[in-house]
């Protein structure tokens, strides 16, 4: 595949892996795509990358990755995600990034809890999520991908914007449920943000 006039597109896999990596690793992962990590706006929960050549903004949101996120997960289950500090921080950071990089085309990539947060930010950029958690009756927005057998994203399985990956390849229950939720299962998928 040849991409003329711009850097190669970022795969959803690379964007999501960068969201969990250490800052030094994040810089290197997306540098080859022309993106520069904005350290003044990025932290361990969400990261801001800007591609100055193409004037693109990439905003990534990590999923549950520390003890305080367990409380946020509980708020998600109760339908109160927007009341959490994690959501408010993500919303505020995206606003600041879009003010700083006015006119940049915004893409949001997020996994799991981050995907749940991104669902509420969907109207501020092209949103692509993986294995996002949903509450009963919540609509899917943007492009949502889920892995067959993933229990976190089960309530979004039949969503209008949901695509299930790896049909017939999921591992049922127990430890397999954690396998079904891994970002690495995306490695060979041709999904770009």
GUMAR-763610 format. One record per atom (N, C-alpha, C): x, y, z; residue in three letters. Coordinates in pm, whole numbers, padded with zeros to 5 digits, always signed. Layout:
// GUMAR-763610
XYZALA...
END
This chain:
// GUMAR-763610
+00085-00117+00000UNK+00000+00000+00000UNK+00090+00124+00000UNK+00064+00219-00088UNK+00144+00341-00098UNK+00058+00458-00055UNK+00113+00540+00030UNK+00042+00657+00079UNK+00115+00780+00026UNK+00051+00854-00064UNK+00115+00970-00126UNK+00079+01097-00051UNK+00178+01184-00035UNK+00154+01317+00021UNK+00142+01322+00172UNK+00151+01211+00241UNK+00145+01215+00387UNK+00217+01095+00445UNK+00240+01098+00573UNK+00305+00987+00641UNK+00216+00864+00633UNK+00275+00747+00656UNK+00195+00626+00658UNK+00094+00634+00772UNK-00024+00577+00752UNK-00126+00585+00857UNK-00085+00501+00979UNK-00139+00538+01092UNK-00111+00469+01217UNK-00213+00357+01235UNK-00164+00236+01259UNK-00257+00127+01284UNK-00318+00145+01422UNK-00438+00095+01439UNK-00504+00101+01569UNK-00417+00027+01671UNK-00358-00083+01631UNK-00270-00159+01720UNK-00157-00071+01773UNK-00085-00001+01683UNK+00027+00083+01726UNK-00019+00197+01816UNK-00131+00259+01783UNK-00182+00370+01864UNK-00217+00321+02005UNK-00283+00205+02014UNK-00324+00155+02145UNK-00204+00104+02226UNK-00110+00039+02160UNK+00010-00007+02231UNK+00087+00114+02287UNK+00094+00221+02209UNK+00162+00342+02256UNK+00092+00400+02378UNK-00040+00385+02386UNK-00113+00444+02499UNK-00077+00379+02632UNK-00025+00257+02628UNK+00015+00187+02751UNK+00166+00191+02775UNK+00243+00235+02677UNK+00389+00232+02687UNK+00442+00348+02773UNK+00567+00338+02810UNK+00635+00447+02881UNK+00653+00563+02784UNK+00662+00687+02833UNK+00672+00803+02743UNK+00781+00792+02637UNK+00898+00740+02673UNK+01006+00728+02574UNK+00964+00634+02461UNK+00899+00524+02499UNK+00854+00427+02399UNK+00740+00483+02315UNK+00654+00564+02376UNK+00543+00625+02304UNK+00598+00715+02193UNK+00698+00796+02227UNK+00757+00886+02128UNK+00807+00809+02006UNK+00878+00700+02032UNK+00938+00622+01924UNK+00833+00548+01841UNK+00729+00495+01906UNK+00628+00417+01835UNK+00559+00497+01724UNK+00532+00623+01751UNK+00454+00701+01655UNK+00538+00801+01576UNK+00665+00813+01610UNK+00755+00905+01540UNK+00767+00869+01392UNK+00772+00740+01361UNK+00786+00697+01221UNK+00664+00734+01135UNK+00555+00768+01202UNK+00434+00811+01131UNK+00425+00964+01125UNK+00529+01031+01174UNK+00532+01177+01171UNK+00471+01244+01292UNK+00435+01167+01394UNK+00371+01224+01513UNK+00474+01253+01622UNK+00453+01366+01689UNK+00538+01408+01800UNK+00451+01409+01926UNK+00498+01344+02031UNK+00422+01340+02157UNK+00431+01476+02225UNK+00318+01530+02264UNK+00314+01657+02337UNK+00321+01624+02486UNK+00440+01635+02542UNK+00460+01600+02683UNK+00385+01693+02778UNK+00357+01816+02736UNK+00288+01910+02825UNK+00141+01873+02843UNK+00085+01795+02751UNK-00056+01756+02760UNK-00077+01608+02790UNK+00029+01529+02778UNK+00017+01383+02792UNK+00048+01338+02933UNK-00016+01228+02973UNK+00017+01163+03100UNK-00008+01013+03085UNK-00009+00939+03195UNK-00024+00794+03186UNK-00165+00750+03145UNK-00264+00837+03153UNK-00400+00800+03114UNK-00431+00833+02968UNK-00383+00945+02921UNK-00409+00985+02783UNK-00287+01057+02727UNK-00273+01045+02595UNK-00158+01103+02530UNK-00203+01183+02408UNK-00130+01293+02385UNK-00157+01380+02273UNK-00037+01375+02179UNK-00064+01348+02052UNK+00039+01345+01949UNK-00004+01439+01837UNK+00092+01512+01782UNK+00061+01600+01670UNK+00156+01569+01554UNK+00099+01564+01435UNK+00176+01546+01313UNK+00179+01684+01246UNK+00291+01758+01263UNK+00295+01894+01210UNK+00289+01901+01057UNK+00342+01802+00990UNK+00344+01803+00843UNK+00202+01795+00787UNK+00122+01706+00842UNK-00015+01686+00793UNK-00120+01755+00879UNK-00077+01825+00984UNK-00166+01890+01080UNK-00276+01796+01129UNK-00231+01685+01187UNK-00322+01587+01244UNK-00294+01572+01393UNK-00399+01554+01468UNK-00391+01534+01612UNK-00438+01392+01641UNK-00357+01317+01714UNK-00394+01182+01756UNK-00402+01183+01908UNK-00518+01148+01960UNK-00544+01147+02103UNK-00572+01003+02144UNK-00487+00947+02229UNK-00507+00809+02273UNK-00545+00806+02421UNK-00632+00712+02454UNK-00677+00698+02593UNK-00658+00552+02634UNK-00577+00531+02736UNK-00551+00396+02786UNK-00672+00344+02864UNK-00681+00213+02870UNK-00785+00148+02949UNK-00743+00136+03095UNK-00812+00054+03168UNK-00783+00031+03309UNK-00639-00016+03324UNK-00560+00057+03403UNK-00421+00019+03420UNK-00364+00054+03556UNK-00450+00095+03649UNK-00404+00118+03786UNK-00522+00102+03882UNK-00493+00103+04008UNK-00594+00076+04110UNK-00708+00179+04110UNK-00678+00306+04086UNK-00785+00406+04088UNK-00884+00385+03973UNK-00839+00319+03866UNK-00929+00292+03754UNK-01037+00191+03789UNK-01014+00109+03889UNK-01115+00011+03930UNK-01240+00085+03979UNK-01221+00194+04051UNK-01334+00277+04094UNK-01406+00339+03976UNK-01329+00382+03877UNK-01388+00439+03755UNK-01470+00334+03683UNK-01418+00210+03680UNK-01493+00100+03618UNK-01628+00081+03687UNK-01631+00095+03819UNK-01756+00081+03894UNK-01855+00192+03854UNK-01805+00313+03837UNK-01891+00423+03792UNK-01944+00396+03652UNK-01861+00339+03566UNK-01904+00303+03431UNK-02020+00204+03439UNK-02007+00102+03523UNK-02112+00000+03537UNK-02244+00062+03584UNK-02235+00170+03661UNK-02354+00238+03712UNK-02408+00344+03617UNK-02340+00362+03502UNK-02383+00463+03406UNK-02343+00604+03446UNK-02242+00617+03531UNK-02201+00748+03585UNK-02057+00785+03544UNK-02011+00736+03431UNK-01873+00758+03389UNK-01837+00906+03379UNK-01930+00988+03332UNK-01903+01131+03316UNK-01882+01202+03450UNK-01915+01138+03560UNK-01895+01196+03693UNK-01755+01169+03749UNK-01674+01092+03678UNK-01542+01053+03730UNK-01433+01152+03693UNK-01330+01157+03776UNK-01214+01240+03747UNK-01146+01194+03619UNK-01144+01065+03594UNK-01079+01011+03474UNK-01143+01066+03348UNK-01278+01067+03344UNK-01348+01123+03228UNK-01322+01274+03218UNK-01336+01345+03329UNK-01319+01491+03328UNK-01179+01530+03282UNK-01078+01454+03326UNK-00940+01479+03285UNK-00924+01458+03134UNK-00982+01350+03082UNK-00972+01320+02938UNK-01041+01430+02856UNK-01157+01472+02899UNK-01232+01576+02830UNK-01153+01708+02829UNK-01101+01745+02944UNK-01025+01870+02957UNK-00897+01866+02872UNK-00828+01753+02873UNK-00704+01742+02795UNK-00733+01752+02646UNK-00838+01687+02599UNK-00872+01696+02457UNK-00907+01840+02419UNK-00981+01910+02502UNK-01014+02051+02475UNK-00887+02134+02464UNK-00795+02115+02556UNK-00668+02190+02554UNK-00588+02157+02429UNK-00585+02031+02390UNK-00510+01990+02270UNK-00571+02052+02145UNK-00702+02053+02136UNK-00766+02108+02017UNK-00752+02260+02012UNK-00742+02325+02127UNK-00714+02469+02129UNK-00571+02495+02084UNK-00478+02416+02131UNK-00337+02433+02097UNK-00310+02405+01949UNK-00375+02303+01894UNK-00354+02263+01755UNK-00479+02293+01672UNK-00522+02417+01677UNK-00644+02459+01607UNK-00640+02416+01461UNK-00751+02362+01414UNK-00763+02323+01275UNK-00708+02186+01241UNK-00642+02122+01337UNK-00587+01988+01312UNK-00700+01887+01306UNK-00690+01793+01213UNK-00787+01684+01205UNK-00762+01592+01324UNK-00864+01567+01404UNK-00850+01492+01528UNK-00897+01348+01513UNK-00811+01255+01556UNK-00846+01114+01566UNK-00830+01072+01711UNK-00926+00996+01761UNK-00923+00946+01898UNK-00917+00794+01891UNK-00817+00736+01959UNK-00803+00590+01963UNK-00798+00548+02109UNK-00879+00448+02145UNK-00886+00412+02286UNK-00925+00265+02304UNK-00884+00209+02418UNK-00907+00068+02449UNK-00979+00055+02583UNK-01072-00037+02592UNK-01135-00077+02717UNK-01200+00044+02787UNK-01161+00073+02910UNK-01215+00188+02982UNK-01192+00316+02901UNK-01075+00327+02839UNK-01047+00443+02754UNK-01147+00453+02640UNK-01186+00339+02585UNK-01287+00336+02479UNK-01422+00382+02528UNK-01454+00348+02651UNK-01579+00392+02712UNK-01579+00544+02725UNK-01467+00600+02767UNK-01453+00745+02778UNK-01462+00809+02640UNK-01393+00751+02543UNK-01393+00805+02406UNK-01532+00809+02346UNK-01619+00717+02384UNK-01756+00716+02331UNK-01826+00849+02360UNK-01792+00911+02472UNK-01853+01040+02507UNK-01782+01158+02441UNK-01666+01134+02382UNK-01590+01240+02314UNK-01603+01230+02162UNK-01683+01136+02114UNK-01689+01102+01972UNK-01720+01219+01880UNK-01794+01316+01925UNK-01831+01428+01839UNK-01718+01529+01822UNK-01602+01504+01884UNK-01488+01596+01876UNK-01375+01541+01790UNK-01397+01429+01725UNK-01294+01370+01639UNK-01340+01235+01587UNK-01263+01180+01493UNK-01291+01047+01442UNK-01251+00947+01551UNK-01346+00875+01604UNK-01322+00786+01717UNK-01316+00641+01673UNK-01208+00573+01717UNK-01193+00431+01692UNK-01158+00365+01825UNK-01242+00271+01868UNK-01221+00207+01997UNK-01212+00056+01983UNK-01149-00005+02082UNK-01137-00150+02089UNK-01185-00199+02225UNK-01275-00296+02224UNK-01321-00363+02346UNK-01366-00266+02454UNK-01440-00163+02415UNK-01491-00065+02511UNK-01603-00126+02594UNK-01612-00084+02718UNK-01720-00128+02805UNK-01844-00042+02784UNK-01959-00102+02795UNK-02086-00032+02777UNK-02180-00067+02892UNK-02280+00019+02911UNK-02386-00011+03006UNK-02508-00053+02926UNK-02606-00106+02992UNK-02727-00153+02924UNK-02793-00036+02852UNK-02818-00054+02724UNK-02887+00047+02645UNK-02798+00157+02588UNK-02670+00160+02624UNK-02581+00265+02574UNK-02552+00241+02426UNK-02552+00349+02347UNK-02527+00338+02204UNK-02377+00336+02177UNK-02338+00263+02072UNK-02199+00267+02026UNK-02186+00386+01931UNK-02069+00450+01936UNK-02044+00567+01851UNK-01908+00551+01786UNK-01888+00622+01675UNK-01761+00610+01605UNK-01747+00470+01550UNK-01622+00426+01537UNK-01596+00288+01493UNK-01555+00209+01616UNK-01631+00107+01648UNK-01600+00024+01765UNK-01571-00118+01720UNK-01455-00166+01758UNK-01415-00303+01730UNK-01411-00380+01861UNK-01450-00504+01854UNK-01442-00589+01973UNK-01395-00726+01928UNK-01329-00794+02019UNK-01283-00929+01990UNK-01389-01031+02032UNK-01404-01132+01951UNK-01492-01244+01985UNK-01451-01296+02123UNK-01547-01314+02210UNK-01520-01368+02343UNK-01482-01265+02447UNK-01470-01137+02409UNK-01436-01034+02507UNK-01558-01002+02592UNK-01546-01015+02723UNK-01661-00992+02811UNK-01680-00844+02843UNK-01573-00765+02842UNK-01585-00622+02874UNK-01676-00552+02774UNK-01663-00586+02647UNK-01739-00518+02543UNK-01869-00590+02504UNK-01907-00688+02581UNK-02022-00772+02548UNK-02151-00692+02527UNK-02176-00591+02610UNK-02301-00514+02597UNK-02302-00426+02471UNK-02186-00407+02409UNK-02180-00331+02284UNK-02175-00420+02161UNK-02186-00550+02182UNK-02171-00650+02075UNK-02262-00624+01955UNK-02386-00589+01979UNK-02482-00571+01871UNK-02502-00425+01833UNK-02410-00340+01876UNK-02420-00197+01846UNK-02411-00167+01698UNK-02476-00061+01658UNK-02481-00019+01518UNK-02342+00000+01458UNK-02246+00045+01538UNK-02112+00077+01488UNK-02007-00025+01532UNK-02050-00144+01572UNK-01959-00246+01623UNK-01924-00348+01516UNK-01795-00381+01509UNK-01745-00488+01425UNK-01676-00589+01516UNK-01716-00715+01508UNK-01653-00818+01589UNK-01540-00882+01511UNK-01423-00887+01573UNK-01302-00943+01511UNK-01276-01083+01563UNK-01214-01166+01481UNK-01172-01299+01525UNK-01286-01392+01553UNK-01391-01384+01476UNK-01507-01472+01498UNK-01463-01617+01501UNK-01503-01686+01605UNK-01467-01826+01621UNK-01327-01846+01679UNK-01256-01736+01708UNK-01120-01748+01760UNK-01108-01706+01906UNK-01217-01664+01967UNK-01213-01625+02107UNK-01199-01747+02197UNK-01143-01724+02315UNK-01132-01832+02414UNK-01240-01811+02519UNK-01319-01911+02548UNK-01430-01894+02643UNK-01384-01879+02787UNK-01448-01786+02859UNK-01434-01768+03004UNK-01295-01772+03065UNK-01291-01758+03197UNK-01169-01769+03275UNK-01053-01687+03222UNK-00935-01747+03220UNK-00814-01681+03173UNK-00831-01640+03027UNK-00906-01719+02952UNK-00930-01688+02811UNK-00996-01553+02793UNK-01079-01512+02888UNK-01146-01383+02878UNK-01043-01270+02877UNK-00935-01284+02952UNK-00829-01183+02951UNK-00756-01184+02817UNK-00734-01301+02761UNK-00672-01312+02629UNK-00757-01239+02525UNK-00886-01257+02533UNK-00976-01196+02435UNK-00976-01044+02441UNK-00926-00986+02549UNK-00928-00841+02571UNK-00795-00773+02535UNK-00697-00850+02493UNK-00563-00796+02468UNK-00553-00716+02338UNK-00483-00604+02346UNK-00457-00521+02229UNK-00375-00598+02126UNK-00285-00684+02170UNK-00198-00758+02077UNK-00275-00844+01978UNK-00399-00877+02007UNK-00479-00955+01911UNK-00506-00875+01784UNK-00482-00744+01788UNK-00503-00657+01671UNK-00384-00654+01575UNK-00273-00710+01619UNK-00146-00692+01548UNK-00154-00712+01396UNK-00226-00808+01349UNK-00232-00836+01206UNK-00357-00780+01137UNK-00436-00704+01211UNK-00556-00644+01152UNK-00517-00514+01079UNK-00580-00487+00969UNK-00551-00366+00893UNK-00658-00260+00926UNK-00648-00212+01049UNK-00739-00109+01097UNK-00654+00013+01130UNK-00689+00128+01074UNK-00607+00248+01091UNK-00688+00360+01154UNK-00617+00451+01221UNK-00682+00566+01284UNK-00644+00694+01211UNK
END
